[in-house]
Every structure is written in C-alpha cells, then in structure tokens.
Amino acid sequence: MRSITAVVCTLLFPSLFLTTLAAQKHTPTSAEPLNVLTYHNDNGRTGLMPLETILTTANVNSTTFGKVNFLATDGKVDAEPLYASDVVVSGVTHNVLYVVTEHDSIYAFDADTGTQYWKASALLAGENPSEAVNNCGQISPQIGIPNTPVIDRNRNAIYFVAMSKDANSAYHQRLHALDLGSGAELFSGPTEIQAKYPGNGDNHQNGFVVFDPKQYAERTGLLEISGNIYMAFTSHCDIRPYTGWMMQYSASTLQQLSVLNFTPNGYGGAIWQAGAGLAADTDGYIYFLDGNGIFDTTLDGNGFPINGDYGNGMVKVSSSVPISVADYFNMYNTVQESNSDTDLGSGGALVLPDLSVTLGKKVHLVIGAGKDGNVYIASRDNMGKWNPNNNNNLYQQLSNVLPSGAWSMPAYFFNTVYFGGVNDHIKAFPIVNGKLATSPSSQSSQTFTYPGSTPSISANFSQSGILWAIENTSPAVLHAYNALNLTQELYNSNQQGSRDQFGPGNKFITPMIANGRVYVGTQTGVAVFGLLQ
C-alpha cells in the first residue's frame, strides 16, 4: 500500500513529495512509515499532510469527530508537536508524539493511546526556565523551549534549543539532541550556544557583535539540511540591544559550524516568523522573513547592502559552510516600514513547489506576508533586491489583501495558497499560470482574532482536503473547512458545547495532523482530536 501511495503522491505533488522526503532525511522504502518530523510538515513549510487516509470531508463533523484525549504537560506548549512512527521504546515499537514545553521539558507520548513513555528536562542543576525577559509578554510567563524541534530518523534524535537561567542569574541558550526512544542526551550534549560576528552594531566588543543569550529566544522552528541544524533568534519585543542571528551546527557533533548576522553594523532584524520554521528548497537554500531593523540603502556593486544590514526583508541564505546571504528582497519603503513597526518579520516564509507555466517553463517561488497587509511573491532565482522607487523588481505583489496584516504563515494545497490574517477570514488564493490570483476563490465565514491563524491541511492525495485552523479565543476553537471551498465548515470544537473544548488560546500554535489524529498545543498540554468511535 505504501508503494502505491508514494507513486500516486509523486504524480500529484512531485516537488512537494520530494521536499517532504528531503525533510525526513532518509531514503524511502516501500514500507515508508508516516512521520511529521519538522515544523509544518516539510522543509518548504507547506503545512500539507498528503497521506491522511482516515480523516475525510465526510467523517469530520461534530457527530463522528471530536476531542478523544488530552495529554497534560508542566507548561505551555508553544511549539508544534511532532510525530514519529515505529520508534523503539524499551524494546517495543510505537508511534510516538513528541511535545516540548516552556517549562524546559520534553515528553514522549504514545500517539495512539496517550501513554507517557518518558519525560526529560533541559535544565541543568540549579537552573529554572527564563522569565519573560524585560517584561516582554511575547513569550510568557516562562521561556523554555518555544521552538518546534526537528527529528532525524537516521540518528534517532530530536533536536531543540532551550533557554534557562541559573542560580547566579546568568542566562543560557543550549542546543540539545535527545534519543527518540529513551530521552537520553546524545553527542556529548547539550552545547552552550555562543557567537560573535564582525561588526559594530548593538552589543559590539572589539570589532564584533556578541550574542547575549539573555537578549534572545529561539522562537523559529529548527531546520535540518544535509546533516546540519539551522536556528535563528528573536528579540524580547523590540528591546535593544539586539541584532539578527542565524547559526549552523553539526547534527552529529552539536558543534557550531558557522554564524551569520543580518544587522552586524546596525540593530534590530530579529527573526520572529510567528514561530514558523526556517524554510528551505531542495537546492539547499534557506529562506526567512526578517523583522524591523536597519537596512543599508547604499548598495554595493552587486546590489547588496554595503554594510551587510538586511532589516525588514525576505532573505535567501546558502546552507553551505559557512552560511552566507545569497539573495534578498526589500520593499521600496522598507526604512519607513521598519520605523513604523509594520515590518515583514511577523509572518513566515513558504517555499512553493516548482510551478509549471506556459511552454513547459517552471518558476521557483517563495512567498510571505507581514504587517503591511501585502503578499510578496519572489522568484528564488532572482528575488529582486531593493529598488528605492518601487517594487517592480519583485516577481509578484498582492497589495492590501490582508488588511490587518499577518502574524502567521500560509499553507499550500492543490495549486492554492491559504492565508489566515489578523481579524480576517482564512482566504484561498489559487495559482494560475505561475501567479497567485489577485482575489481569493473562497474564504471562511469566520474571522480570526489576533494573531490570525496558521493553517494546516490534511488530504488523501488530492482527495478530502481539509484545512485546519485554530482560533485564538477563550476557549480556543479548532476549525475544519473543506479546503476546496472554505465557505463549507465541516467542524468546530464549540459545536458540542464543552465536550471538545480545550481551554484558552495559545497564540501561535499550529495544528498537526497524523494518522487520523489532530494534535493541538495548549497552555497546559496537547488536545487530541479524532474519530469518536
């Protein structure tokens, strides 16, 4: 059955299927197990689970579908839960759900029964999770593990970054790798994260900007490419001093390979992305949306900022050693947007599968949106850089289609891109001849309060496409829509009163779907939804 699945999925979603397999980091076989090993399902961050055969548009309704379990944890679950099939725990094979919390804990639950197999702490002796630094409420009241981990099945390891505070009030950021079956630390970990980069920007010393672990949180989902782990850091609100950091570590040794700073001679430029993971294409390039910060309006002969400052832009990074900026796009009014805090960095980047246009030509695109209400689509082959007069060098721009902005990332299914903006409907924008339609083909009747919603999609190949989205209210609401027609709501968790409710919202949570279950992070654990029988 799995071999048929692989063939059909490859025919329907060839580029997406390759991206998903690249994210899994091992060669598939005819008995390929189901896995969700990284944020939003794959390195392109499409949010699509194309192998869901249990949940359908016919059986997802309040009569046959609902909350079937709740997995309690010791802190907020801000990261997306992950799913690994056929994990050996104490000599027995299980499907396992991995959950990290802001109390610096990581749990391994049986994904089918909810049994807890192990729990590990990222804290060293005498340490506690960090408080909300500088009274910033973006991650509160604790900062432990806000980032979605990444799982490497070849190394049988799950990687994440944890923040803590010791008895001497010193702050720490550490990279951990735990054994999937036991929770034991691997590769002589954890590794203390330290960095410096040439420059005279915020927190510079002796010609280098220096990474201060207190001033940052690792909010973005981790990325793995070719045996290396990539991470990026955000600030606590916009409280200086801070700059924009990305770091590269070996998955085998946990040793730092290189670092890159995106505002080394300025300030700002933190990488938020509403918790979305760093995105990557199959050529090994990394994409993200940078937050408000200094952008050099003087360019060198190749069109790059003369001092290496890329605040408020869409950035492409080479994943080779050392990492380096390969290309970028900044809107013509980028400085004004940074100054007014209407930057691009509130949203996450999505790498679209290669799209066919006329005469067999293919286009390679990356897409994102932020606070200014526009959707920006850049060619990954030539992103457009910066033009002080207009954005005509950009592949495509949809202006004011998300009127209150995006604090979320889109999803992709069946030649359609889905956005969930702030105080807005979830909107479906079809792709025609390599470009997004300028208006949605359908939209939800429900509007979603701040921060909007990052949708996820489950489908059985091209059939039974279901869009899942969380409404950040009290109680929070899980919604399910027909992905081909968002006016058709299939289910929401308020339809049966308290039966399926799971507490107040968790701001940036992204639903994860695997093997007939939908997993939703909450302030006290993970709510599990599935067929009631």
Stockholm file with secondary structure:
# STOCKHOLM 1.0

chainA/1-533         MRSITAVVCTLLFPSLFLTTLAAQKHTPTSAEPLNVLTYHNDNGRTGLMPLETILTTANVNSTTFGKVNFLATDGKVDAEPLYASDVVVSGVTHNVLYVVTEHDSIYAFDADTGTQYWKASALLAGENPSEAVNNCGQISPQIGIPNTPVIDRNRNAIYFVAMSKDANSAYHQRLHALDLGSGAELFSGPTEIQAKYPGNGDNHQNGFVVFDPKQYAERTGLLEISGNIYMAFTSHCDIRPYTGWMMQYSASTLQQLSVLNFTPNGYGGAIWQAGAGLAADTDGYIYFLDGNGIFDTTLDGNGFPINGDYGNGMVKVSSSVPISVADYFNMYNTVQESNSDTDLGSGGALVLPDLSVTLGKKVHLVIGAGKDGNVYIASRDNMGKWNPNNNNNLYQQLSNVLPSGAWSMPAYFFNTVYFGGVNDHIKAFPIVNGKLATSPSSQSSQTFTYPGSTPSISANFSQSGILWAIENTSPAVLHAYNALNLTQELYNSNQQGSRDQFGPGNKFITPMIANGRVYVGTQTGVAVFGLLQ
#=GR chainA/1-533 SS CHHHHHHHHHHHSHHHHHHHHHHHTSCCCTTCCCEECSGGGSTTCCCEETBCCSCCTTTCSTTTEEEEEEEECSSCCCSCCEEEEEEEETTEEEEEEEEECTTSEEEEEETTTCCEEEEEECCCTTCBCEECGGGCCSSCSEESCCSCCEEETTTTEEEEEEEEECTTSCEEEEEEEEETTTCCBCTTCCEECCCEEECCSTTEETTEEECCGGGEECCSCCEEETTEEEEEEEESTTCSSCCCEEEEEETTTCCEEEEEESSTTSSBCCCCGGGCCCEECTTSEEEEECCSBCBCSSBCTTSSBTTCCBCSSEEEEECSSSCEEEEEEECTTHHHHHHTTCCGGGSCCEECCCEECGGGCEECEEEEECTTSCEEEEESSCCCEECSSCSTTSSEEETTSSTTCCSSCCEEETTEEEEECTTEEEEEEEEETTEECSSCSEEEEEEECTTCCCCEEEEETTEEEEEEEEECSSSCEEEEEETTEEEEEEEETTTTTTTTCCCSCCTTCCCEEETTEEEEECSSEEEEEEECC
#=GC SS_cons         CHHHHHHHHHHHSHHHHHHHHHHHTSCCCTTCCCEECSGGGSTTCCCEETBCCSCCTTTCSTTTEEEEEEEECSSCCCSCCEEEEEEEETTEEEEEEEEECTTSEEEEEETTTCCEEEEEECCCTTCBCEECGGGCCSSCSEESCCSCCEEETTTTEEEEEEEEECTTSCEEEEEEEEETTTCCBCTTCCEECCCEEECCSTTEETTEEECCGGGEECCSCCEEETTEEEEEEEESTTCSSCCCEEEEEETTTCCEEEEEESSTTSSBCCCCGGGCCCEECTTSEEEEECCSBCBCSSBCTTSSBTTCCBCSSEEEEECSSSCEEEEEEECTTHHHHHHTTCCGGGSCCEECCCEECGGGCEECEEEEECTTSCEEEEESSCCCEECSSCSTTSSEEETTSSTTCCSSCCEEETTEEEEECTTEEEEEEEEETTEECSSCSEEEEEEECTTCCCCEEEEETTEEEEEEEEECSSSCEEEEEETTEEEEEEEETTTTTTTTCCCSCCTTCCCEEETTEEEEECSSEEEEEEECC
//
